[in-house]
Amino acid sequence: MMQDFRRAKRRKVHHPIPVSDAMTGEMVGNIGNLSESGMLLMASGPLVNDALYQFRFSLPADGAEAAATTLELGAHLLWSDQASAPGQHWIGFRFIGLGEQQLARLRAWVNQPGSQYA
């Protein structure tokens, strides 16, 4: 059995959550799973290894949340791997410079009752 050494719980995403580059507005890909410290992105093309990005995405409303929450945050690209679909890439990011409100919203969304985890 393979052990997972990640510290943060990662919530699986079952419906597309599009991610855009906050600087250019271009669509980058969709979230595969999300934690309070990072995300797995299914990107529609390769990105620059070890680079910093500014992303924007909206977390769907869950439970007590009346509406979707849009987050804009910095992310450091940790790793990238070509997916089986042509032109698609799995990319792992670590979030950087999160504000307290953003962190609290991410934590609440990840820990929502009934969530499934990766």
N, CA, C and O of each residue as an XYZ file, in Angstrom:
472
protein
N       0.839     -1.177      0.000
C       0.000      0.000      0.000
C       0.889      1.247      0.000
O       1.844      1.328      0.773
N       0.578      2.217     -0.863
C       1.348      3.439     -0.969
C       0.925      4.427      0.114
O      -0.269      4.634      0.335
N       1.906      5.041      0.795
C       1.593      6.028      1.816
C       1.586      7.410      1.209
O       2.396      7.710      0.332
N       0.663      8.268      1.674
C       0.583      9.649      1.233
C       1.205     10.513      2.319
O       0.724     10.531      3.452
N       2.278     11.233      1.977
C       2.996     12.018      2.965
C       2.583     13.487      2.970
O       3.197     14.296      3.666
N       1.566     13.837      2.217
C       1.106     15.223      2.236
C       0.487     15.531      3.592
O      -0.123     14.663      4.216
N       0.646     16.757      4.037
C       0.128     17.161      5.339
C      -1.319     17.625      5.263
O      -2.075     17.429      6.215
N      -1.716     18.224      4.171
C      -3.055     18.800      4.055
C      -4.004     17.842      3.340
O      -3.626     17.195      2.363
N      -5.215     17.759      3.827
C      -6.259     16.942      3.207
C      -6.624     17.568      1.862
O      -6.787     18.784      1.762
N      -6.752     16.733      0.827
C      -7.061     17.206     -0.527
C      -8.464     16.760     -0.930
O      -8.746     15.564     -0.994
N      -9.336     17.719     -1.200
C     -10.704     17.404     -1.601
C     -10.763     17.174     -3.105
O     -10.262     17.979     -3.890
N     -11.387     16.055     -3.495
C     -11.605     15.774     -4.909
C     -12.639     16.754     -5.467
O     -13.566     17.160     -4.766
N     -12.470     17.120     -6.709
C     -13.400     18.015     -7.386
C     -14.163     17.200     -8.414
O     -13.562     16.591     -9.299
N     -15.497     17.184     -8.301
C     -16.316     16.362     -9.190
C     -16.954     17.139    -10.331
O     -17.436     16.544    -11.294
N     -16.959     18.452    -10.230
C     -17.479     19.309    -11.293
C     -16.381     20.295    -11.653
O     -15.629     20.725    -10.779
N     -16.278     20.657    -12.913
C     -15.179     21.545    -13.323
C     -15.138     22.845    -12.517
O     -16.154     23.514    -12.329
N     -13.947     23.177    -12.052
C     -13.676     24.486    -11.460
C     -12.593     25.108    -12.327
O     -11.412     24.803    -12.158
N     -12.985     25.984    -13.261
C     -12.007     26.595    -14.159
C     -11.065     27.548    -13.416
O     -11.462     28.248    -12.484
N      -9.820     27.551    -13.855
C      -8.789     28.405    -13.281
C      -8.268     29.311    -14.388
O      -7.935     28.847    -15.478
N      -8.200     30.613    -14.098
C      -7.661     31.548    -15.082
C      -6.419     32.234    -14.522
O      -6.240     32.337    -13.308
N      -5.579     32.692    -15.420
C      -4.415     33.482    -15.061
C      -4.941     34.877    -14.721
O      -5.526     35.541    -15.576
N      -4.740     35.322    -13.493
C      -5.290     36.608    -13.053
C      -4.656     37.793    -13.781
O      -5.250     38.869    -13.842
N      -3.458     37.605    -14.330
C      -2.765     38.702    -15.010
C      -3.247     38.877    -16.454
O      -3.351     40.001    -16.947
N      -3.540     37.757    -17.129
C      -3.917     37.828    -18.549
C      -5.401     37.546    -18.784
O      -5.946     37.904    -19.829
N      -6.055     36.903    -17.808
C      -7.457     36.516    -17.974
C      -7.635     35.221    -18.759
O      -8.760     34.752    -18.933
N      -6.533     34.639    -19.234
C      -6.623     33.409    -20.024
C      -6.944     32.203    -19.151
O      -6.465     32.090    -18.023
N      -7.767     31.302    -19.694
C      -8.099     30.046    -19.028
C      -6.861     29.158    -19.039
O      -6.243     28.960    -20.084
N      -6.495     28.615    -17.851
C      -5.309     27.784    -17.726
C      -5.677     26.306    -17.668
O      -4.973     25.463    -18.224
N      -6.787     25.991    -16.990
C      -7.204     24.604    -16.845
C      -8.298     24.469    -15.813
O      -8.995     25.436    -15.505
N      -8.455     23.249    -15.266
C      -9.462     22.953    -14.253
C      -8.815     22.262    -13.062
O      -7.859     21.501    -13.214
N      -9.348     22.536    -11.873
C      -8.815     21.938    -10.657
C      -9.188     20.460    -10.612
O     -10.331     20.091    -10.884
N      -8.214     19.616    -10.266
C      -8.445     18.181    -10.077
C      -8.719     17.864     -8.623
O      -9.634     17.102     -8.311
N      -7.920     18.451     -7.722
C      -8.188     18.380     -6.290
C      -7.596     19.624     -5.655
O      -6.755     20.307     -6.240
N      -8.060     19.903     -4.429
C      -7.724     21.175     -3.795
C      -7.537     20.978     -2.296
O      -8.301     20.261     -1.650
N      -6.512     21.623     -1.755
C      -6.299     21.638     -0.313
C      -6.094     23.085      0.103
O      -6.073     23.983     -0.738
N      -5.945     23.307      1.395
C      -5.701     24.669      1.854
C      -4.288     25.128      1.512
O      -3.979     26.313      1.638
N      -3.431     24.211      1.085
C      -2.054     24.581      0.777
C      -1.678     24.459     -0.698
O      -0.582     24.866     -1.083
N      -2.567     23.906     -1.535
C      -2.221     23.775     -2.944
C      -3.302     23.103     -3.751
O      -4.394     22.838     -3.248
N      -2.992     22.825     -5.022
C      -3.970     22.198     -5.908
C      -3.283     21.377     -6.982
O      -2.120     21.589     -7.328
N      -4.055     20.430     -7.493
C      -3.688     19.684     -8.688
C      -4.495     20.293     -9.814
O      -5.722     20.351     -9.740
N      -3.822     20.744    -10.848
C      -4.470     21.396    -11.983
C      -4.345     20.520    -13.221
O      -3.259     20.026    -13.524
N      -5.446     20.325    -13.939
C      -5.401     19.707    -15.265
C      -5.317     20.881    -16.240
O      -6.318     21.522    -16.563
N      -4.104     21.139    -16.694
C      -3.854     22.299    -17.553
C      -4.039     21.949    -19.024
O      -3.808     20.817    -19.448
N      -4.458     22.942    -19.781
C      -4.684     22.748    -21.211
C      -3.409     22.948    -22.016
O      -3.454     22.963    -23.246
N      -2.286     23.101    -21.352
C      -0.997     23.232    -22.009
C       0.104     23.249    -20.963
O      -0.182     23.338    -19.769
N       1.348     23.164    -21.386
C       2.449     23.162    -20.423
C       2.625     24.550    -19.791
O       2.308     25.569    -20.404
N       3.129     24.567    -18.565
C       3.465     25.816    -17.890
C       4.936     25.763    -17.519
O       5.559     24.705    -17.604
N       5.495     26.885    -17.111
C       6.923     26.984    -16.819
C       7.224     26.367    -15.453
O       6.631     26.755    -14.446
N       8.151     25.403    -15.425
C       8.548     24.745    -14.178
C       9.147     25.743    -13.193
O       9.877     26.654    -13.583
N       8.832     25.559    -11.916
C       9.364     26.352    -10.807
C       8.991     27.833    -10.898
O       9.644     28.673    -10.278
N       7.956     28.155    -11.659
C       7.532     29.546    -11.831
C       6.436     29.908    -10.830
O       5.810     29.032    -10.232
N       6.217     31.204    -10.658
C       5.148     31.722     -9.815
C       4.014     32.209    -10.704
O       4.247     32.814    -11.751
N       2.784     31.940    -10.279
C       1.596     32.322    -11.031
C       0.609     33.017    -10.110
O       0.635     32.830     -8.894
N      -0.258     33.816    -10.705
C      -1.368     34.444     -9.988
C      -2.640     33.908    -10.635
O      -2.919     34.202    -11.798
N      -3.416     33.116     -9.881
C      -4.604     32.459    -10.415
C      -5.879     33.012     -9.803
O      -5.884     33.575     -8.708
N      -6.965     32.831    -10.553
C      -8.302     33.193    -10.075
C      -9.237     32.022    -10.361
O      -9.243     31.476    -11.465
N     -10.029     31.641     -9.352
C     -11.049     30.610     -9.535
C     -12.142     30.817     -8.504
O     -11.944     31.505     -7.502
N     -13.291     30.218     -8.756
C     -14.433     30.342     -7.853
C     -14.761     28.992     -7.243
O     -14.917     27.997     -7.950
N     -14.863     28.971     -5.920
C     -15.296     27.769     -5.216
C     -16.816     27.745     -5.212
O     -17.447     28.740     -4.853
N     -17.415     26.627     -5.606
C     -18.877     26.535     -5.606
C     -19.443     26.730     -4.199
O     -18.782     26.420     -3.208
N     -20.653     27.238     -4.123
C     -21.342     27.385     -2.842
C     -21.558     26.007     -2.244
O     -21.934     25.068     -2.946
N     -21.320     25.891     -0.947
C     -21.493     24.633     -0.216
C     -22.134     24.926      1.122
O     -21.718     25.851      1.819
N     -23.115     24.172      1.483
C     -23.692     24.273      2.822
C     -24.085     25.681      3.207
O     -25.040     26.232      2.659
N     -23.353     26.278      4.152
C     -23.681     27.589      4.699
C     -23.372     28.727      3.728
O     -23.874     29.837      3.902
N     -22.560     28.469      2.716
C     -22.211     29.506      1.756
C     -23.394     29.787      0.840
O     -23.913     28.875      0.197
N     -23.819     31.029      0.778
C     -24.975     31.409     -0.035
C     -24.606     31.531     -1.514
O     -25.457     31.358     -2.386
N     -23.340     31.828     -1.791
C     -22.913     32.030     -3.176
C     -21.481     31.548     -3.349
O     -20.759     31.335     -2.374
N     -21.087     31.380     -4.594
C     -19.715     30.985     -4.896
C     -18.752     32.067     -4.406
O     -19.104     33.245     -4.350
N     -17.540     31.655     -4.055
C     -16.505     32.570     -3.590
C     -15.377     32.586     -4.602
O     -14.817     31.540     -4.929
N     -15.042     33.762     -5.098
C     -13.923     33.887     -6.030
C     -12.659     34.178     -5.254
O     -12.613     35.089     -4.426
N     -11.626     33.386     -5.534
C     -10.327     33.559     -4.896
C      -9.298     33.965     -5.941
O      -9.326     33.480     -7.072
N      -8.394     34.852     -5.558
C      -7.247     35.189     -6.386
C      -6.032     35.000     -5.493
O      -5.917     35.622     -4.438
N      -5.120     34.127     -5.933
C      -3.989     33.800     -5.078
C      -2.754     33.439     -5.879
O      -2.829     33.080     -7.054
N      -1.614     33.543     -5.208
C      -0.345     33.180     -5.813
C      -0.102     31.689     -5.677
O      -0.536     31.065     -4.709
N       0.598     31.119     -6.657
C       0.894     29.689     -6.638
C       2.276     29.437     -7.243
O       2.680     30.081     -8.211
N       2.983     28.484     -6.642
C       4.306     28.072     -7.112
C       4.180     26.705     -7.761
O       3.699     25.763     -7.133
N       4.608     26.587     -9.015
C       4.547     25.314     -9.734
C       5.635     24.396     -9.180
O       6.826     24.699     -9.262
N       5.200     23.260     -8.613
C       6.134     22.309     -8.013
C       6.538     21.187     -8.957
O       7.696     20.771     -8.973
N       5.575     20.692     -9.752
C       5.856     19.585    -10.660
C       4.839     19.591    -11.795
O       3.767     20.186    -11.690
N       5.199     18.919    -12.873
C       4.326     18.831    -14.048
C       4.544     17.483    -14.718
O       5.664     16.975    -14.762
N       3.457     16.904    -15.242
C       3.534     15.626    -15.920
C       2.521     15.632    -17.061
O       1.388     16.081    -16.884
N       2.917     15.144    -18.210
C       1.997     15.087    -19.343
C       0.911     14.052    -19.052
O       1.200     12.940    -18.610
N      -0.339     14.434    -19.307
C      -1.479     13.535    -19.114
C      -1.633     12.649    -20.345
O      -0.962     12.857    -21.356
N      -2.517     11.663    -20.255
C      -2.718     10.753    -21.383
C      -3.443     11.423    -22.544
O      -3.279     11.005    -23.691
N      -4.238     12.449    -22.272
C      -4.939     13.180    -23.344
C      -3.954     14.141    -24.020
O      -3.211     14.841    -23.332
N      -3.940     14.182    -25.338
C      -3.011     15.071    -26.050
C      -3.173     16.532    -25.612
O      -4.286     17.055    -25.551
N      -2.036     17.180    -25.308
C      -2.048     18.589    -24.945
C      -2.397     18.876    -23.495
O      -2.333     20.030    -23.072
N      -2.765     17.863    -22.721
C      -3.151     18.050    -21.322
C      -1.963     17.746    -20.400
O      -1.135     16.884    -20.697
N      -1.897     18.473    -19.276
C      -0.809     18.296    -18.317
C      -1.374     18.318    -16.902
O      -2.208     19.163    -16.574
N      -0.916     17.383    -16.059
C      -1.207     17.413    -14.633
C      -0.124     18.274    -14.004
O       1.065     18.048    -14.231
N      -0.536     19.275    -13.201
C       0.446     20.189    -12.614
C       0.115     20.402    -11.137
O      -1.028     20.680    -10.776
N       1.142     20.265    -10.291
C       0.980     20.461     -8.862
C       1.471     21.834     -8.438
O       2.573     22.250     -8.796
N       0.636     22.541     -7.666
C       0.968     23.882     -7.186
C       0.897     23.956     -5.674
O       0.101     23.263     -5.040
N       1.733     24.799     -5.107
C       1.682     25.162     -3.692
C       1.247     26.619     -3.637
O       1.813     27.462     -4.333
N       0.242     26.924     -2.812
C      -0.228     28.298     -2.685
C       0.758     29.109     -1.862
O       1.370     28.602     -0.922
N       0.901     30.373     -2.230
C       1.788     31.283     -1.504
C       1.044     32.582     -1.197
O       0.191     33.019     -1.969
N       1.371     33.176     -0.084
C       0.830     34.483      0.268
C      -0.671     34.531      0.465
O      -1.303     35.522      0.098
N      -1.268     33.476      1.040
C      -2.709     33.486      1.282
C      -3.064     34.406      2.436
O      -2.387     34.418      3.464
N      -4.133     35.179      2.262
C      -4.657     35.979      3.357
C      -5.489     35.100      4.285
O      -5.887     33.997      3.912
N      -5.747     35.588      5.483
C      -6.516     34.818      6.468
C      -7.902     34.452      5.961
O      -8.361     33.332      6.186
N      -8.587     35.386      5.272
C      -9.930     35.105      4.760
C      -9.889     34.041      3.671
O     -10.747     33.158      3.634
N      -8.904     34.116      2.787
C      -8.767     33.109      1.736
C      -8.488     31.737      2.337
O      -9.091     30.743      1.932
N      -7.582     31.684      3.295
C      -7.248     30.424      3.945
C      -8.468     29.838      4.657
O      -8.720     28.636      4.568
N      -9.219     30.676      5.356
C     -10.414     30.207      6.063
C     -11.447     29.677      5.069
O     -12.083     28.656      5.335
N     -11.625     30.340      3.945
C     -12.598     29.889      2.937
C     -12.159     28.577      2.316
O     -12.977     27.671      2.155
N     -10.882     28.454      1.960
C     -10.356     27.196      1.416
C     -10.527     26.058      2.407
O     -10.983     24.973      2.047
N     -10.158     26.309      3.655
C     -10.256     25.288      4.704
C     -11.705     24.834      4.875
O     -11.971     23.636      4.977
N     -12.641     25.784      4.907
C     -14.064     25.447      5.062
C     -14.554     24.620      3.880
O     -15.309     23.666      4.069
N     -14.136     24.968      2.662
C     -14.588     24.245      1.473
C     -14.021     22.822      1.456
O     -14.735     21.865      1.158
N     -12.739     22.695      1.779
C     -12.103     21.373      1.784
C     -12.734     20.460      2.841
O     -12.910     19.264      2.607
N     -13.069     21.021      3.991
C     -13.589     20.227      5.101
C     -15.104     20.102      5.125
O     -15.659     19.607      6.105
N     -15.781     20.534      4.081
C     -17.242     20.464      4.009
C     -17.713     19.023      4.210
O     -17.190     18.114      3.566
N     -18.688     18.798      5.088
C     -19.205     17.429      5.288
C     -19.677     16.801      3.968
O     -20.299     17.455      3.131
N     -19.361     15.526      3.819
C     -19.745     14.798      2.610
C     -18.723     14.847      1.495
O     -18.922     14.232      0.447
N     -17.616     15.577      1.702
C     -16.578     15.681      0.681
C     -15.850     14.350      0.543
O     -15.801     13.547      1.475
N     -15.287     14.138     -0.641
C     -14.432     12.969     -0.880
C     -13.012     13.473     -1.023
O     -12.777     14.570     -1.528
N     -12.056     12.654     -0.570
C     -10.670     13.107     -0.540
C      -9.753     12.217     -1.363
O      -9.954     11.008     -1.483
N      -8.743     12.861     -1.921
C      -7.752     12.173     -2.755
C      -6.663     11.606     -1.871
O      -5.725     10.985     -2.370
